[in-house]
Amino acid sequence: MKRNIWLTLSLVVIFGLLVTACGSTATPTPATKFKVAYIYIGPPGDLGWTYEHDRGRKVMEQELGDQVEVTYIESVPEGPDAARVIRQYAQQGYNMIFATSFGYMDPMLEVAQEFPDVYFEHCSGYKTAANMSTYFGKIEQPRYLSGIVGGMMTKSNIIGYVAAFPIPEVIRGINAFTLGVRSVNPQAEVRVVWTNTWYDPVKEREAAVALLDQGADIIAQHQDTTEPQKAAQERGALSIGYDSDMRAFVGDTVLTSPIWNWGGYYTQTVKDAIAGTWQTHQYWGGMKEGVVGLAEFSPKVPADVVQAVNEVKAKMVSGEMENVFCGPLKDQTGAEKVAAGSCMSDSDVLNMSWFVEGVVGTIPQQ
């Protein structure tokens, strides 16, 4: 009987050892990756708006490595088709979706309400939900700085501005640029031509040529490609880029460019979602936070211009001059919009629908 007991115990021990041995060599189940999708209005090769968002995506992907699985789709039209694309990513199990153009706002909000467990992030809009945030930057700060460059370097006192859509984002950029111009050259004017498109190289070029024909010797823009800069160069004129450092792609006739740095924001936002600390927000960072900046100057920019810009830039970075829309400010008709000693509120800036004194052009009704 004892022999049978010892035999039974021995078998139990041996079986336990075998189970333990098998368990120690099993392959651990890989951690589930956090899936992130980006919706682009244009191709990353536009060398402007989408190019910079894609650079930010790559920074995030490099920083977070194996924690994330990332994809993107380019050239998605604003409107109903955007809702279809966003919905498909949500249905495919993506945890966070970034939509990088203003016209994606309503489509994203629609889909966000259908998928409460997915994080949604919309660039440049103003509508939010429990699972949907907005993000943008105070690009008007480097816009103002680039205006100082234009105002000090124009010889004809006519600066052309190729503009996409007549929405507050674009209007406040034109105004900030013009305020920078007029802070150093009250005689200069900024002439605006609308293209009604974010990305159309042909229309952008045609608009720049029209402005050059009107006597503009510097071309600025709010578009997604370098075509306005190329048109200026071909005509022997100068230009100021946008989105990315366009001098790297066109040459030294691009004096400088207001630029975006999305990598930090994308990295931190995805980290927060992974950690479970993400909350609905409306991010609006400036030069102080590093999300916007001014590209390096062309060798064509004189030292006194660089010094003038850097003096104002230092105030922006320190937070001393965070708001460029401070009085006295007048509109095109000469009517006072902001009294001396006062500044526009964030809400008023984000909803700007009028041109400052010095802008030549009209704002079409949407």
PANUZA-419999 format. One record per residue: residue in one letter; x, y, z of N, C-alpha, C in turn. Coordinates in steps of 0.001 Angstrom, whole numbers, plus 500000, padded with zeros to 6 digits. Layout:
REM PANUZA-419999
aXYZXYZXYZ
...
***
This chain:
REM PANUZA-419999
m500824498801500000500000500000500000500859501251500000
k501887501282500878502787502424500903503460502612499560
r503802501436498941504471501501497649503573502214496636
n502271501897496677501339502534495741501227504039496000
i501225504399497296501151505831497643502368506578497119
w503577505988497382504799506640496904504830506710495386
l504307505696494731504282505701493265503375506821492764
t502229506961493437501284508018493040501887509396493243
l502527509595494416503153510890494699504253511208493694
s505036510182493349506129510371492388505589510809491040
l504497510166490625503907510530489330503389511969489343
v502787512362490479502276513744490589503408514752490489
v504523514468491199505678515364491170506247515468489773
i506405514293489115506968514282487759506076515067486805
f504750514852486933503805515559486057503891517074486279
g504021517448487573504130518867487891505378519485487302
l506493518729487364507738519230486789507622519403485287
l506946518425484653506766518508483198505940519729482817
v504866519963483588504012521124483304504787522412483483
t505580522469484582506383523664484838507380523896483726
a508032522815483279509018522924482211508376523416480931
c507201522879480610506503523305479391506131524774479480
g505648525192480674505237526583480841506393527538480688
s507590527145481103508731528047481068509248528281479664
t508902527423478732509414527588477371508363528142476418
a507140528417476913506084528932476039506394530366475611
t506045530739474379506262532091473863505243533047474473
p505699534163475093504753535105475699503845535712474635
t502610535992474993501686536634474057502127538077473839
p502347538491472597502805539856472350501756540875472776
a502240542008473318501325543068473738500618543650472517
t499356543988472669498589544568471572499092545975471287
k499375546252470040499862547573469666498705548570469596
f499007549808469926498037550890469846498009551369468398
k496850551300467779496737551579466343496334553036466096
v497140553711465259496942555133464984496830555354463478
a495842556150463060495654556457461639495643557967461424
y496188558382460280496207559794459892495459559974458576
i494634561024458500493917561378457281494540562663456744
y495082562614455521495755563770454921494927564372453789
i494944565699453683494237566401452616495014566359451300
g496326566229451389497171566181450197498204565085450334
p499158565035449418500226564039449514501374564544450385
p502091563666451075503256564100451850504299564802450986
g504265564537449700505214565177448793504856566593448409
d503830567190449046503476568572448698504519569566449189
l505417569119450061506507569926450623505995571073451495
g504742570971451910504163572012452741503366571443453890
w502055571658453880501167571295454988501217569809455322
t500912568976454341500886567534454601502288566997454862
y503265567553454194504661567165454409505032567301455884
e504629568411456508504980568631457913504192567721458855
h502923567462458537502171566511459370502796565121459282
d503242564763458099503845563443457931505185563353458661
r505922564437458678507161564460459465506845564278460945
g505782564924461408505365564757462802504965563332463105
r504265562708462171503877561296462333505113560419462484
k506108560658461662507324559848461705508066560024463031
v508075561242463551508705561485464853508001560669465930
m506672560716465934505896559950466918506178558462466795
e506190557965465572506403556541465341507787556110465810
q508773556964465578510134556644466011510246556674467534
e509585557637468162509644557770469619508957556603470332
l507822556150469801507032555134470495507302553720470014
g507942553581468867508410552281468409507367551186468384
d507657550083469065506796548897469035505465549078469762
q505296550187470429504020550411471120502883550723470148
v503249551159468937502217551637468014502278550943466663
e501125550903466030501002550492464628500357551671463911
v501039552228462919500619553502462335500381553373460837
t499344554048460365499078554102458930498580555496458574
y498533555800457276497963557069456826497362556889455441
i496463557795455095495889557836453757495972559276453275
e496390559476452043496590560823451524495492561227450541
s495404562538450324494513563129449308493050562737449490
v492575562799450728491164562521451012490379563829450915
p489381563919450039488608565158449893487841565493451168
e487683566773451429486860567201452552485391566942452213
g484593566571453215483181566306452960482795564872453259
p481738564381452616481200563044452909482215561916452761
d483119562034451787484094560966451588485022560835452790
a485273561961453457486120561927454651485462561102455751
a484151561239455913483435560454456931483561558964456646
r483476558596455390483601557175455018484974556635455405
v486024557401455100487391556957455392487619556865456900
i487198557881457633487366557876459090486615556705459712
r485410556473459236484593555370459760485260554015459502
q485853553854458333486523552591458007487656552304458980
y488437553331459314489533553122460266488986552747461643
a487905553384462057487302553047463351486782551610463344
q486173551203462252485650549836462135486771548801462118
q487946549208461626489085548296461541489857548198462853
g489373548846463886489984548706465201491074549703465523
y491153550799464781492152551816465112491721552543466381
n492697552767467266492406553355468569492356554872468545
m493139555477467648493203556938467580493308557359466124
i492536558389465753492524558864464371492760560371464368
f493751560810463585494045562227463396493544562659462020
a492761563727461976492284564292460708492896565676460557
t493661565896459484494562567042459433494117568193458537
s492815568372458360492350569520457581491032570036458143
f490805571336457993489636571986458587488327571328458151
g488202571001456877486963570452456342486628569049456801
y487508568427457581487220567102458150486449567200459468
m486200568420459928485649568601461275484288567921461460
d483316568273460647481979567692460804481948566192460517
p482634565718459462482685564266459258483285563517460447
m484337564080461056484950563411462201484011563420463401
l483331564523463630482393564595464753481281563557464591
e480814563392463373479770562398463084480233560990463447
v481457560654463032481974559310463290482325559141464766
a482833560192465399483193560121466821481987559736467674
q480830560211467300479622559892468060479202558434467878
e479655557819466798479326556411466538480287555454467239
f481510555945467544482547555082468128483097555738469398
p482378555642470509482779556335471742484075555825472360
d484546554645471956485773554093472533487018554411471706
v486856555175470641487984555568469794488324557029470081
y489635557357470085490075558738470274490139559431468913
f489567560619468830489572561388467588490246562736467823
e491111563136466882491836564402466984491689565155465661
h491162566385465735490943567174464522491805568430464525
c492529568638463439493434569781463323492719571002462745
s492814572103463446492397573449463026490913573733463188
g490144572795463726488721573035463923488396573553465310
y487097573542465636486666574074466926485602573216467613
k485145572151466978484118571303467585484755570123468311
t484239569827469497484778568730470299483648567808470756
a484037566673471315483106565721471922483854565036473054
a483197564138473759483840563441474875485077562686474423
n485090562225473171486222561468472633486862562159471441
m486646563470471297487207564210470160487769565546470617
s489030565795470254489714567036470597490111567792469339
t490538569036469537491066569834468433492489570267468767
y493261570524467737494623571008467947495030571927466802
f495769572956467145496313573892466162497413574675466858
g497948575677466195499011576469466782498848577937466446
k499529578768467184499468580213466964500426580597465838
i500087580125464641500938580382463482500976581865463159
e500015582632463721500037584079463498501286584722464093
q501917584066465056503150584622465622504281584639464589
p504675583479464025505696583547462977505195584237461708
r503894584260461458503358585041460338503735586514460515
y503522587022461713503864588413462018505358588660461788
l506170587741462266507619587886462098508010587896460626
s507403587008459847507720586974458416507241588245457733
g506181588871458288505723590149457759506753591247457959
i507464591210459079508546592179459302509588592049458198
v509931590810457855510894590569456770510374591176455470
g509121590868455131508550591384453894508484592897453873
g508060593494454987507926594942455045509248595666454901
m510315595094455430511626595736455355512325595491454026
m511890594461453285512624594102452070511888594416450770
t510604594760450830509909595121449601510404596466449076
k510542596560447770510934597821447136509729598499446486
s508785597706446037507597598257445379506496598625446370
n506662598193447620505635598361448660504341597613448339
i504451596628447444503322595749447138503760594311447401
i503095593659448335503382592260448652502146591438448303
g502335590372447550501222589517447165501025588374448145
y499772587975448329499449586895449269498468585950448596
v498931584728448306498089583700447698497380582967448833
a496043583049448850495270582533449985494304581442449547
a494112580463450414493277579300450095491790579629450222
f491232579458451411489798579673451630489568580860452567
p488460581594452399488160582732453277487550582293454605
i488338581580455393487919581120456716488799581804457761
p488381581837459027489150582557460048490626582175460111
e490940580898459963492343580462460010493196581219459005
v492700581354457784493457582013456721493425583527456900
i492269584049457274492118585500457445493047586024458530
r493112585334459671493983585833460742495455585724460360
g495794584757459495497168584679459007497516585864458133
i496598586233457238496802587412456389496943588657457255
n496074588788458245496111589962459121497395590035459937
a497811588911460495499046588900461290500239589281460427
f500294588717459219501375589041458292501370590535457980
t500192591080457691500079592498457342500472593391458510
l500090593012459721500490593791460894502007593804461046
g502643592672460767504099592631460800504711593532459744
v504154593478458540504621594338457445504517595806457838
r503341596203458310503067597623458578503743598128459852
s504196597206460702504915597644461900506256598271461550
v506783597923460381508081598461459953507977599276458674
n506831599192457981506660599888456703505183600244456514
p504733601346457106503310601713457045502800602009455636
q503694602196454680503280602499453308503009601241452488
a503439600110452977503297598872452200501870598341452292
e501469597614451248500156596976451232500298595506450878
v499337594721451344499325593280451082498090592973450237
r498314592527449008497217592225448088496921590727448102
v495643590402448199495217589011448366494499588498447126
v494859587285446702494129586555445666493737585203446246
w492456584855446128491945583580446654492004582486445593
t492305581265446021492305580115445104491137579166445371
n490554579242446575489478578324446994489898576861446896
t491119576603447263491642575236447335492848575237448261
w493041574119448968494256573971449768495413573501448898
y495083572614447980496144571971447197495761571943445720
d496334572855444966496184572871443515497368573644442954
p498446572945442609499657573622442151499419574608441011
v498534574268440083498281575147438934497623576449439385
k496572576349440190495877577548440666496774578407441548
e497585577767442360498489578506443240499488579320442420
r500016578712441387500961579402440500500271580559439779
e499081580307439258498352581348438530498060582549439427
a497697582292440669497420583381441606498679584193441879
a499800583519442039501068584215442276501446585074441078
v501275584543439884501599585294438664500717586537438560
a499435586403438892498528587552438851499001588650439799
l499475588276440966499973589252441934501281589880441471
l502139589093440881503393589623440333503099590622439224
d502075590335438417501684591252437342501152592576437886
q500679592565439132500180593791439765501294594610440414
g502525594118440325503650594861440869504220594323442160
a503706593202442631504258592616443859505685592150443612
d506581592464444541507959591981444414508291590930445471
i507325590648446341507435589553447309506093588818447327
i506153587493447327504947586670447373504925585864448670
a503844586018449432503593585174450607502403584281450279
q502094583335451157501004582421450812500458581649451998
h499218581152451817498633580145452709498091579052451803
q498990578212451342498680577101450438499512575901450860
d499363574804450131500039573571450543501272573217449719
t501579573974448667502726573620447839503686574795447697
t504784574543447010505811575567446791505627576318445476
e504526576101444763504346576727443450504364578254443486
p503754578923444473503870580383444510505319580846444631
q506118580098445410507529580450445574508308580255444268
k507984579190443560508649578934442279508295580006441259
a507026580403441235506594581442440297507325582748440571
a507473583099441845508190584318442206509645584244441761
q510271583121442022511673582948441641511865583101440141
e510974582503439365511084582560437904510933583976437367
r510236584824438117510036586216437698511052587161438327
g512046586622439017513060587463439630512605588137440914
a511535587632441510511013588202442751511411587341443947
l511091587835445127511365587115446366510066586515446901
s510170585679447913508962585083448485509171584720449947
i508056584445450596508031583938451967507175582682451951
g507716581574452429507018580300452355506030580107453486
y505563578885453599504617578529454662504657577025454896
d504350576614456099504265575216456527505624574607456820
s506482574556455796507811573960455940508857574985455521
d510109574657455716511197575532455279511317575412453763
m510561576216453039510495576078451585511767576515450876
r512647577214451596513941577560450996514725576299450655
a514521575237451419515223573972451179514816573348449855
f513636573703449346513133573092448119513170574035446921
v513199575353447184513135576330446088514440577102445937
g515053577470447058516300578220446985516249579488447814
d517300580294447713517473581448448583516543582612448287
t515764582549447202514763583598446977513623583494447991
v513510582344448665512564582210449783513263582766451024
l512798583898451504513501584618452567513412583911453916
t512263583351454218512029582559455429510641581951455301
s510209581184456281508877580568456245508355580363457663
p507101580728457945506461580255459173506289578737459053
i506674577995460085506691576531459963505985575859461139
w505613574592460906504971573750461908505936572671462403
n505826572346463689506604571259464296505630570348465050
w505071569357464364504002568547464938504491567341465745
g505753566994465651506249565772466274505992565684467765
g506255566747468487506062566748469933504610566553470320
y503726567245469625502296567113469945501802565707469657
y502154565170468497501680563828468148502202562778469128
t503452562905469496504035561933470424503339561969471778
q503179563161472343502582563283473673501112562872473676
t500391563198472607498961562875472552498737561368472502
v499529560681471693499400559225471615499840558587472934
k500897559101473537501344558584474842500237558710475888
d499569559846475884498484560064476849497356559057476639
a497036558792475374495962557836475087496350556429475535
i497590556042475270498064554718475685498026554583477207
a498405555664477896498453555641479363497078555789480002
g496078556112479189494740556300479731494519557650480374
t495397558623480075495284559955480678494781561007479695
w494473560588478471493965561522477456492646562127477902
q492506563439477725491250564124478016490902565043476853
t489622565304476672489199566222475616489868567579475823
h490401568145474758491116569411474874491019570200473571
q491401571454473650491540572313472474492927572935472549
y493880572261471933495284572681472024495548573822471050
w496263574837471551496589576000470712497930576560471176
g498987575860470825500318576245471269500957577275470356
g501983577936470867502674578961470099504164578710470007
m504916579773469762506368579657469647506973579243470983
k506362579673472056506850579305473388506835577796473575
e505785577139473047505654575684473165506414574940472075
g506815575636471024507612575021469965506827574375468847
v505492574464468879504701573825467822504735574637466533
v505024575936466635505224576778465454506573577469465575
g507087577922464446508385578585464461508631579331463172
l509796579906463066510214580612461861511466579936461334
a511442579572460056512586578885459453513802579803459407
e514947579217459180516180579993459065516068581002457924
f516816582086458060516771583142457052517626582793455838
s517186583271454694517993583191453482519196584127453623
p520303583812452962521441584741452964521087586105452378
k519980586188451656519551587455451066518955588415452098
v518662587916453293518064588763454332519174589528455055
p519163590872455010520227591663455645520248591508457167
a521383591832457747521578591670459192520610592521460002
d520297593736459525519394594590460295517971594029460325
v517587593333459254516271592697459217516242591523460201
v517296590725460180517395589590461105517307590076462547
q518017591163462850518009591696464211516610592169464613
a515934592865463695514589593370463992513622592223464281
v513725591167463486512854590006463685513174589312465001
n514442589108465268514837588373466472514437589095467759
e514406590416467723513984591173468903512516590892469238
v511678590856468206510256590569468429510062589087468754
k510809588241468077510715586798468313511009586465469775
a512003587118470359512358586859471757511178587159472680
k510419588196472362509246588538473174508157587476473043
m508032586906471851507025585863471643507395584584472383
v508644584211472302509103582981472950508993583098474470
s509245584297474995509168584500476448507730584607476939
g506813584845476010505411585015476389505015586462476573
e505980587391476429505697588819476603504768589344475509
m504913588796474284504089589233473152503392588017472551
e502537587400473330501872586183472878500770586480471871
n500104587617472030498992587997471162499432589129470240
v499384588901468933499809589936467981498655590870467626
f497453590531468072496276591329467717495879592256468864
c496754593224469129496515594203470182496377595600469577
g495569596443470245495256597746469695496379598764469821
p496225599842469063495055600145468241495070599385466910
l493925598785466575493782598078465305492580598631464555
k492782598889463259491693599344462395491459598324461293
d490240598308460769489967597434459635490248598177458332
q489932597558457212490205598146455901489560599512455704
t488416599721456331487685600977456145488197602082457057
g489119601751457952489619602733458899488873602746460216
a487884601882460352487122601812461602487922601088462678
e487880601620463893488622600997464991487969599680465397
k488773598621465431488287597300465840488782596921467231
v489990597379467563490557597102468886491176598395469402
a490757598825470573491253600074471139492675599920471665
a493373601036471744494722601036472302494685600493473725
g495645599638474044495710599057475374494906597787475546
s494151597414474502493352596187474557493863595178473541
c493561593914473778493922592847472845492680592013472542
m492653591412471377491547590538471019491570589287471890
s490406588792472247490319587548473005490635586371472093
d490956585229472697491217584031471897490019583701471014
s488826583856471571487611583551470811487481584458469596
d487754585753469777487659586697468661488718586415467602
v489906586043468052490982585712467102490601584485466283
l490075583475466955489734582224466277488546582374465333
n487774583447465504486605583672464644486767584908463760
m487980585343463539488243586573462798487642586517461392
s486921587582461026486239587601459729486375588942459016
w487395589712459350487611591016458734489103591226458495
f489417592108457540490806592410457208491270593667457938
v492530593663458366493122594844458983493486595867457915
e493747597067458372494186598147457492495494597741456813
g495556597948455510496754597582454768496557596394453855
v495458595649454054495144594526453172494293595041452016
v494656594661450797493882595009449610493238593733449092
g491927593677449157491202592480448751489900592390449513
t489060591458449120487773591277449783487663589865450332
i486756589694451277486493588374451849485173587870451271
p485225586892450378483985586372449786483096585750450853
q481811585863450660480866585233451577480800583742451294
q480936582934452345480899581484452187479470581017451927
***
